[in-house]
Amino acid sequence: DKSPLLAFAFKVSHDPQRGPLVYLRVYSGVLSARQKVSVFGAGTVGTKGTADRLLQLFRPFANDFERVDEARAGATVVAIGLKHTRTGDTLVDDALKG
């Protein structure tokens, strides 16, 4: 997929072993494990997003998760490792930030 990454964080919860779990909906592009992203949200000033890096991606199944290497447009995934992402934030490929 040649489209740039665009994903929306619609929920953040906390797991005692894994830390913050960020639920994301991928609207375009591809999101990969270990990818560096730029996060834009209510606290973002100007056109520069906050850099963040996700470590692992999972596909949610009821109370369980299946580990995946990437997520394409239309997918709902759970990301681990995002420390600066909050509910309502938008994530884009870090290479695209101004």
Residue frames as a rotation matrix with the C-alpha (Angstrom) as fourth column:
ASP 1
0.582 0.813 0.000 0.00
0.813 -0.582 0.000 0.00
0.000 0.000 -1.000 0.00
LYS 2
-0.361 -0.770 0.525 1.52
0.789 -0.553 -0.269 3.31
0.497 0.317 0.807 -1.10
SER 3
0.515 0.628 0.584 -0.83
0.180 -0.745 0.642 5.51
0.838 -0.225 -0.497 0.96
PRO 4
-0.527 -0.697 0.485 0.73
-0.335 -0.355 -0.873 7.36
0.781 -0.623 -0.047 3.90
LEU 5
-0.577 0.256 -0.776 -0.03
0.704 0.637 -0.314 6.03
0.414 -0.727 -0.548 7.36
LEU 6
-0.513 0.496 0.701 -3.03
-0.618 -0.780 0.100 7.54
0.596 -0.382 0.706 9.14
ALA 7
-0.365 0.364 -0.857 -4.31
0.567 0.817 0.106 5.90
0.738 -0.447 -0.505 12.32
PHE 8
-0.013 0.498 0.867 -6.63
-0.543 -0.732 0.412 7.04
0.840 -0.466 0.279 15.11
ALA 9
-0.894 -0.279 -0.350 -6.23
0.160 0.532 -0.831 6.14
0.419 -0.799 -0.431 18.81
PHE 10
-0.108 0.961 0.256 -9.78
-0.315 -0.278 0.908 5.51
0.943 0.017 0.332 20.05
LYS 11
0.923 0.380 0.064 -9.02
-0.177 0.271 0.946 3.92
0.343 -0.884 0.317 23.43
VAL 12
-0.240 -0.971 -0.020 -6.13
-0.408 0.119 -0.905 3.67
0.881 -0.209 -0.424 25.88
SER 13
0.897 0.432 0.096 -6.16
-0.275 0.375 0.885 1.21
0.346 -0.820 0.455 28.78
HIS 14
-0.017 -0.932 0.361 -3.49
-0.966 -0.078 -0.248 -0.08
0.259 -0.353 -0.899 31.15
ASP 15
0.760 0.111 -0.640 -2.30
-0.047 0.992 0.117 -3.65
0.648 -0.058 0.760 31.54
PRO 16
0.868 -0.409 0.281 -0.23
-0.361 -0.131 0.923 -4.46
-0.341 -0.903 -0.261 34.66
GLN 17
0.343 -0.773 0.534 2.30
0.472 0.633 0.613 -6.54
-0.812 0.042 0.582 32.68
ARG 18
0.044 -0.282 0.959 2.34
0.999 0.012 -0.042 -4.75
0.001 0.959 0.282 29.32
GLY 19
-0.774 -0.271 -0.572 1.75
0.347 -0.937 -0.027 -1.13
-0.529 -0.219 0.820 30.29
PRO 20
-0.212 0.731 -0.648 -0.40
-0.537 -0.641 -0.548 1.19
-0.817 0.231 0.529 28.16
LEU 21
-0.506 0.201 0.839 -2.50
0.686 0.683 0.250 -0.57
-0.523 0.703 -0.483 25.52
VAL 22
-0.497 0.287 -0.819 -3.42
-0.455 -0.890 -0.036 1.82
-0.739 0.355 0.573 22.70
TYR 23
-0.028 0.608 0.793 -6.36
0.636 0.623 -0.455 0.70
-0.772 0.491 -0.404 20.54
LEU 24
-0.562 -0.314 -0.765 -5.92
-0.343 -0.753 0.561 2.01
-0.752 0.578 0.316 17.00
ARG 25
0.580 0.635 0.510 -7.97
0.382 0.342 -0.859 2.08
-0.720 0.693 -0.044 13.82
VAL 26
-0.595 -0.804 -0.021 -5.79
0.273 -0.226 0.935 2.26
-0.756 0.550 0.354 10.69
TYR 27
0.454 0.811 -0.369 -7.43
-0.025 -0.402 -0.915 4.46
-0.891 0.424 -0.162 8.05
SER 28
0.942 -0.205 -0.265 -4.68
-0.269 0.008 -0.963 4.39
0.199 0.979 -0.048 5.40
GLY 29
0.102 -0.993 -0.057 -1.22
-0.854 -0.058 -0.518 3.03
0.511 0.101 -0.854 4.84
VAL 30
0.452 -0.098 -0.887 0.50
0.267 0.963 0.029 0.30
0.851 -0.250 0.461 6.83
LEU 31
0.508 -0.277 0.816 1.37
-0.832 -0.404 0.380 0.32
0.224 -0.872 -0.436 10.55
SER 32
0.343 -0.490 -0.802 4.27
0.012 0.856 -0.517 -1.96
0.939 0.168 0.299 11.50
ALA 33
0.896 -0.149 -0.419 5.67
0.444 0.228 0.867 -3.25
-0.034 -0.962 0.270 14.76
ARG 34
0.052 -0.917 -0.395 8.68
0.833 -0.178 0.524 -1.18
-0.551 -0.356 0.755 15.92
GLN 35
0.010 0.020 1.000 7.60
0.831 -0.557 0.003 1.73
0.557 0.831 -0.023 13.71
LYS 36
-0.726 -0.230 -0.648 8.36
0.537 -0.778 -0.326 5.31
-0.429 -0.585 0.689 14.72
VAL 37
0.018 0.826 0.564 5.32
0.918 -0.237 0.318 7.57
0.397 0.512 -0.762 14.37
SER 38
-0.948 -0.121 0.295 4.37
0.019 -0.945 -0.327 11.19
0.319 -0.304 0.898 14.91
VAL 39
-0.326 0.838 -0.438 1.42
0.945 0.304 -0.122 11.76
0.031 -0.454 -0.890 17.25
PHE 40
-0.839 0.176 0.515 -0.92
-0.059 -0.970 0.235 14.71
0.541 0.167 0.824 16.81
GLY 41
-0.192 0.800 -0.568 -3.55
0.923 0.343 0.172 15.53
0.333 -0.492 -0.805 19.41
ALA 42
0.772 0.624 0.122 -5.13
0.530 -0.738 0.419 18.29
0.351 -0.259 -0.900 21.46
GLY 43
0.715 -0.539 -0.446 -1.78
0.217 -0.435 0.874 19.14
-0.665 -0.721 -0.193 23.07
THR 44
0.031 -0.724 0.689 0.12
0.970 0.187 0.154 19.36
-0.241 0.663 0.709 19.77
VAL 45
0.383 -0.003 -0.924 1.56
0.051 -0.998 0.025 22.77
-0.922 -0.057 -0.382 19.03
GLY 46
-0.110 -0.421 -0.900 2.04
-0.814 -0.481 0.325 23.84
-0.570 0.769 -0.290 15.41
THR 47
0.587 0.318 -0.744 2.70
-0.769 0.505 -0.392 21.30
0.251 0.803 0.541 12.67
LYS 48
-0.462 -0.821 -0.336 5.25
-0.598 0.567 -0.566 19.17
0.655 -0.061 -0.753 14.55
GLY 49
0.676 0.685 -0.271 3.91
-0.301 0.593 0.747 16.03
0.672 -0.423 0.607 16.15
THR 50
0.302 -0.530 0.792 5.33
-0.895 0.129 0.427 14.24
-0.329 -0.838 -0.436 19.16
ALA 51
-0.218 -0.462 -0.860 7.63
-0.710 0.680 -0.185 11.34
0.670 0.570 -0.476 18.24
ASP 52
0.234 0.293 0.927 6.60
-0.821 0.570 0.028 7.94
-0.520 -0.768 0.374 19.62
ARG 53
-0.530 -0.432 -0.730 7.57
-0.748 0.644 0.161 4.35
0.400 0.631 -0.664 18.83
LEU 54
0.610 0.724 0.321 5.38
-0.791 0.579 0.197 1.32
-0.043 -0.374 0.926 19.05
LEU 55
-0.425 -0.820 0.383 7.05
-0.819 0.529 0.224 -1.93
-0.386 -0.218 -0.896 20.04
GLN 56
-0.929 0.175 0.325 4.44
0.235 0.959 0.156 -4.60
-0.284 0.222 -0.933 19.37
LEU 57
-0.496 0.824 -0.274 1.11
-0.854 -0.405 0.327 -4.91
0.158 0.397 0.904 17.54
PHE 58
-0.897 0.304 0.320 -1.75
0.158 0.899 -0.409 -7.22
-0.412 -0.316 -0.854 18.43
ARG 59
-0.564 0.822 -0.075 -5.12
-0.319 -0.133 0.938 -8.01
0.761 0.554 0.337 16.90
PRO 60
-0.686 0.315 0.656 -7.78
-0.688 0.013 -0.726 -8.09
-0.238 -0.949 0.208 19.66
PHE 61
-0.400 0.613 -0.681 -10.01
-0.124 0.700 0.703 -11.16
0.908 0.366 -0.204 20.06
ALA 62
0.645 0.709 -0.285 -12.45
0.259 0.149 0.954 -10.83
0.719 -0.689 -0.087 22.99
ASN 63
0.937 -0.296 0.183 -10.17
-0.283 -0.341 0.896 -11.08
-0.203 -0.892 -0.404 26.06
ASP 64
0.357 -0.835 0.419 -7.13
0.554 0.550 0.625 -12.28
-0.752 0.009 0.659 24.11
PHE 65
0.540 -0.283 -0.793 -4.63
-0.626 -0.764 -0.154 -10.82
-0.563 0.579 -0.590 21.64
GLU 66
0.698 -0.386 0.603 -2.96
0.627 0.736 -0.255 -12.28
-0.345 0.556 0.756 18.54
ARG 67
0.050 -0.779 -0.625 0.46
0.022 -0.625 0.781 -10.81
-0.998 -0.053 -0.014 17.76
VAL 68
0.782 0.168 0.600 0.84
0.598 0.067 -0.798 -9.38
-0.174 0.983 -0.049 14.24
ASP 69
-0.266 -0.964 -0.004 3.73
0.879 -0.244 0.411 -7.74
-0.397 0.105 0.912 12.39
GLU 70
-0.999 -0.037 -0.033 1.67
0.018 -0.899 0.438 -5.13
-0.046 0.437 0.898 10.55
ALA 71
-0.143 0.989 -0.040 -1.81
0.619 0.058 -0.783 -3.70
-0.772 -0.137 -0.621 10.12
ARG 72
-0.851 -0.092 0.517 -3.28
0.507 -0.397 0.765 -2.31
0.135 0.913 0.384 6.91
ALA 73
-0.802 0.580 0.140 -6.09
-0.568 -0.814 0.122 0.17
0.185 0.018 0.983 6.25
GLY 74
0.111 0.952 -0.284 -9.33
-0.560 0.296 0.774 -0.98
0.821 0.073 0.566 7.85
ALA 75
-0.096 -0.232 -0.968 -7.67
0.490 0.835 -0.249 -2.93
0.866 -0.498 0.033 10.67
THR 76
0.690 0.205 0.694 -8.22
-0.535 -0.501 0.680 -2.44
0.487 -0.841 -0.236 14.38
VAL 77
0.161 -0.740 -0.653 -5.13
0.420 0.650 -0.634 -3.25
0.893 -0.172 0.415 16.45
VAL 78
0.995 -0.007 -0.102 -3.68
0.094 -0.332 0.939 -2.82
-0.040 -0.943 -0.330 19.92
ALA 79
0.362 -0.914 0.182 -0.22
0.058 -0.173 -0.983 -1.22
0.930 0.367 -0.010 20.16
ILE 80
0.838 -0.250 -0.484 2.22
0.520 0.103 0.848 -1.62
-0.162 -0.963 0.217 23.01
GLY 81
-0.141 -0.990 -0.025 5.06
0.975 -0.144 0.171 0.83
-0.173 -0.001 0.985 23.59
LEU 82
-0.107 0.159 0.981 3.37
0.469 -0.862 0.191 4.12
0.877 0.481 0.017 22.70
LYS 83
-0.415 -0.180 -0.892 4.15
0.910 -0.099 -0.404 6.36
-0.016 -0.979 0.205 25.69
HIS 84
-0.880 0.008 -0.475 2.92
0.053 -0.992 -0.114 9.72
-0.472 -0.125 0.873 24.38
THR 85
-0.776 0.630 -0.037 -0.31
-0.046 0.001 0.999 8.64
0.629 0.777 0.028 22.69
ARG 86
-0.813 0.578 0.075 -3.69
-0.166 -0.106 -0.980 9.47
-0.559 -0.809 0.182 24.25
THR 87
-0.199 0.849 0.490 -7.31
0.820 0.418 -0.392 8.77
-0.537 0.324 -0.779 23.33
GLY 88
0.768 0.590 -0.248 -8.29
0.324 -0.693 -0.644 10.93
-0.552 0.415 -0.723 20.36
ASP 89
-0.003 -0.855 -0.519 -4.74
-0.423 -0.469 0.775 11.31
-0.906 0.221 -0.360 18.97
THR 90
0.969 0.179 -0.169 -3.89
-0.217 0.293 -0.931 10.83
-0.117 0.939 0.323 15.30
LEU 91
0.179 -0.937 0.301 -0.77
0.003 0.306 0.952 8.92
-0.984 -0.169 0.057 14.27
VAL 92
0.942 -0.019 -0.334 1.11
-0.334 -0.103 -0.937 9.44
-0.017 0.995 -0.103 11.00
ASP 93
0.617 -0.787 0.001 4.37
0.741 0.580 -0.338 8.08
0.266 0.209 0.941 9.62
ASP 94
0.483 -0.489 -0.726 7.25
0.460 -0.564 0.686 9.90
-0.745 -0.666 -0.047 11.32
ALA 95
-0.519 -0.724 0.455 8.88
0.751 -0.132 0.646 10.52
-0.408 0.677 0.612 7.92
LEU 96
-0.050 0.610 0.790 5.92
0.847 -0.393 0.358 12.79
0.529 0.687 -0.497 6.97
LYS 97
0.546 0.319 -0.774 6.16
0.749 -0.601 0.280 15.26
-0.376 -0.733 -0.567 9.82
GLY 98
0.926 0.001 0.377 6.99
0.239 -0.776 -0.584 18.73
0.292 0.631 -0.719 8.61
